[in-house]
Amino acid sequence: MNSNASQHVTVIGAGIVGLCVAYALRKEGFAVRVIDPEEPGSQCSFGNAGAISAGSVAPLAMPGILKSSAKMLLEADSPLYVPPHYWLRAAPWLWRFVASATPQRVEEIATALTDLFTGAVENHRALAKEIGCPDRVVQTGQLHLYRNAAALDKDMGSWRLRERHGVKCERLDAKAIRDLEPAVSSDYTLAMFMPEQGAVTNPFAYAHAIAEAARQRGVDFVRDRVRMLAPHAGGWKVQGVERTYQSNLVVMAAGVWSAELLRPLGLRLPLESQRGYHLHVASPNIAIGRPIVFADRKVFAVPMEHGLRISGTVEFGGLEMPPTARRAEALGEAAVQGLPGLALNAPTMWMGHRPCLPDSLPVLGPVSRLPGLWCAFGHGHLGVTGSVNTGRWIAQALANKMPLERFVRYSLARFY
Ligand SMILES: Cc1cc2nc3c(=O)[nH]c(=O)nc-3n(C[C@H](O)[C@H](O)[C@H](O)COP(=O)(O)OP(=O)(O)OC[C@H]3O[C@@H](n4cnc5c(N)ncnc54)[C@H](O)[C@@H]3O)c2cc1C
């Protein structure tokens, strides 16, 4: 019998990250239980843009971030907005965000993201094949569009950073853009194309397929809301609303909700929701072949299994504030400008909570002062991308096949 089988692991949260962790742990032979009050993949992992952006190794806070985004933060229609009532709450997070934008720290973060994202497209493709939905992960590349050279120059720091970290990037002129994506407006005259990037064609269905495959391999899925957890008899006691669960190990993978579950254990983390939106159009009247980013509006347009998804924007405001319909409408307006033939026929609107730490790195690995407690949350804008390797790393480390040192850069100790 596999010796890991005697180790029982409770994974808290069945988003794309918790599901990849649970699936990988089961493959290593662990006995695994996943607890979530909601259907697997139904929160932030439901409505994202599905891009597997392994080349997105530049953190959100680049040198000069204060100058480039200060005005934006105050404008309700801008791609990055903090409503007045939330400023006091957001201020400490924003302070850390700006403080992480030093050239040296940016290089360190890019190195850490490169490590986490290496092989993400291939590993997602392998996973999709293994669980019986090979067509759900595709490698189409990703196109970032600019109106002119001055706009591209402003982003050149992050493109150079990507190139330094081995990401393949090609500069395209207006003709090459039209050859690749005829539906794009001629207002966009320059682009950066990353041919090696991938995409999930239906994020919710993909999460569901991982959950189903995990269930078939013996992972126990429990519908319950975790209230608290505590060390108990050499392992962990996890108290849900319905009942109490015991296990040797716990992996916290509850996305943006992880911080409130860890706080009673004395772990205070600067984890904020960056609320993002999508408009999904079933019959858009145009076709595009790959995820497109309108860089000036920070808007993604992504072809999906059932239509076109337009997504993006960052809104602070926490977990309780209702969605702001205007932000989703602004996405539609930007997409119509970039794709003039687009028909916004009866779009559906969605808002989700990206779990974001100020340095754009997730929290991964063991909590040294609480043996048996592991973290896998805070993947921010790139949780689909990072999920597959997060799962593999945690499973391999717990199976003693990967050294724990690999987690040092992502440890929650960096906030203490
Ligand atoms: C508009 C938008 C576009 C995006 N586009 C992309 C993209 O193109 N590419 C990319 O890589 N990423 C993208 N992301 C980011 C990505 O969606 C997230 O990083 C990812 O979904 C986070 O996954 P998660 O499993 O950590 O969190 P979630 O999917 O939110 O899962 C957390 C789970 O924890 C559960 N939970 C909460 N509280 C408890 C509790 N007390 N007990 C038990 N369970 C609990 C929740 O019910 C939930 O199921 C996008 C996000 C948004 C909003």
PDBQT file of the ligand as one rigid body, heavy atoms in Angstrom, charges set to zero:
ROOT
HETATM    1  C1  LIG A 501     -12.823  38.908 -14.317  1.00  0.00    +0.000 C 
HETATM    2  C2  LIG A 501     -11.747  37.907 -13.991  1.00  0.00    +0.000 A 
HETATM    3  C3  LIG A 501     -10.958  37.405 -15.005  1.00  0.00    +0.000 A 
HETATM    4  C4  LIG A 501      -9.929  36.501 -14.725  1.00  0.00    +0.000 A 
HETATM    5  N1  LIG A 501      -9.195  35.985 -15.741  1.00  0.00    +0.000 NA
HETATM    6  C5  LIG A 501      -8.205  35.099 -15.494  1.00  0.00    +0.000 A 
HETATM    7  C6  LIG A 501      -7.447  34.545 -16.564  1.00  0.00    +0.000 A 
HETATM    8  O1  LIG A 501      -7.701  34.815 -17.730  1.00  0.00    +0.000 OA
HETATM    9  N2  LIG A 501      -6.439  33.687 -16.250  1.00  0.00    +0.000 N 
HETATM   10  C7  LIG A 501      -6.126  33.351 -14.965  1.00  0.00    +0.000 A 
HETATM   11  O2  LIG A 501      -5.175  32.609 -14.750  1.00  0.00    +0.000 OA
HETATM   12  N3  LIG A 501      -6.859  33.841 -13.921  1.00  0.00    +0.000 NA
HETATM   13  C8  LIG A 501      -7.879  34.706 -14.159  1.00  0.00    +0.000 A 
HETATM   14  N4  LIG A 501      -8.609  35.236 -13.128  1.00  0.00    +0.000 N 
HETATM   15  C9  LIG A 501      -8.237  34.890 -11.759  1.00  0.00    +0.000 C 
HETATM   16  C10 LIG A 501      -8.774  33.529 -11.358  1.00  0.00    +0.000 C 
HETATM   17  O3  LIG A 501     -10.133  33.422 -11.705  1.00  0.00    +0.000 OA
HETATM   18  C11 LIG A 501      -8.591  33.353  -9.847  1.00  0.00    +0.000 C 
HETATM   19  O4  LIG A 501      -7.253  33.605  -9.476  1.00  0.00    +0.000 OA
HETATM   20  C12 LIG A 501      -8.951  31.932  -9.429  1.00  0.00    +0.000 C 
HETATM   21  O5  LIG A 501     -10.235  31.593  -9.875  1.00  0.00    +0.000 OA
HETATM   22  C13 LIG A 501      -8.840  31.778  -7.929  1.00  0.00    +0.000 C 
HETATM   23  O6  LIG A 501      -9.149  30.435  -7.650  1.00  0.00    +0.000 OA
HETATM   24  P1  LIG A 501      -9.299  29.949  -6.160  1.00  0.00    +0.000 P 
HETATM   25  O7  LIG A 501      -9.557  28.487  -6.212  1.00  0.00    +0.000 OA
HETATM   26  O8  LIG A 501      -8.148  30.435  -5.357  1.00  0.00    +0.000 OA
HETATM   27  O9  LIG A 501     -10.569  30.749  -5.605  1.00  0.00    +0.000 OA
HETATM   28  P2  LIG A 501     -12.152  30.506  -5.829  1.00  0.00    +0.000 P 
HETATM   29  O10 LIG A 501     -12.445  30.029  -7.192  1.00  0.00    +0.000 OA
HETATM   30  O11 LIG A 501     -12.832  31.750  -5.382  1.00  0.00    +0.000 OA
HETATM   31  O12 LIG A 501     -12.459  29.318  -4.844  1.00  0.00    +0.000 OA
HETATM   32  C14 LIG A 501     -12.435  29.471  -3.445  1.00  0.00    +0.000 C 
HETATM   33  C15 LIG A 501     -13.441  28.489  -2.881  1.00  0.00    +0.000 C 
HETATM   34  O13 LIG A 501     -13.385  28.551  -1.446  1.00  0.00    +0.000 OA
HETATM   35  C16 LIG A 501     -14.694  28.347  -0.976  1.00  0.00    +0.000 C 
HETATM   36  N5  LIG A 501     -14.847  28.836   0.383  1.00  0.00    +0.000 N 
HETATM   37  C17 LIG A 501     -14.955  30.121   0.815  1.00  0.00    +0.000 A 
HETATM   38  N6  LIG A 501     -15.151  30.155   2.148  1.00  0.00    +0.000 NA
HETATM   39  C18 LIG A 501     -15.164  28.862   2.565  1.00  0.00    +0.000 A 
HETATM   40  C19 LIG A 501     -15.355  28.261   3.839  1.00  0.00    +0.000 A 
HETATM   41  N7  LIG A 501     -15.537  28.998   4.948  1.00  0.00    +0.000 N 
HETATM   42  N8  LIG A 501     -15.334  26.917   3.906  1.00  0.00    +0.000 NA
HETATM   43  C20 LIG A 501     -15.118  26.148   2.803  1.00  0.00    +0.000 A 
HETATM   44  N9  LIG A 501     -14.938  26.681   1.571  1.00  0.00    +0.000 NA
HETATM   45  C21 LIG A 501     -14.970  28.025   1.465  1.00  0.00    +0.000 A 
HETATM   46  C22 LIG A 501     -15.553  29.121  -1.969  1.00  0.00    +0.000 C 
HETATM   47  O14 LIG A 501     -16.913  28.702  -1.918  1.00  0.00    +0.000 OA
HETATM   48  C23 LIG A 501     -14.865  28.812  -3.287  1.00  0.00    +0.000 C 
HETATM   49  O15 LIG A 501     -15.456  27.721  -3.947  1.00  0.00    +0.000 OA
HETATM   50  C24 LIG A 501      -9.666  36.122 -13.381  1.00  0.00    +0.000 A 
HETATM   51  C25 LIG A 501     -10.492  36.597 -12.356  1.00  0.00    +0.000 A 
HETATM   52  C26 LIG A 501     -11.540  37.475 -12.656  1.00  0.00    +0.000 A 
HETATM   53  C27 LIG A 501     -12.415  37.963 -11.567  1.00  0.00    +0.000 C 
ENDROOT
TORSDOF 0
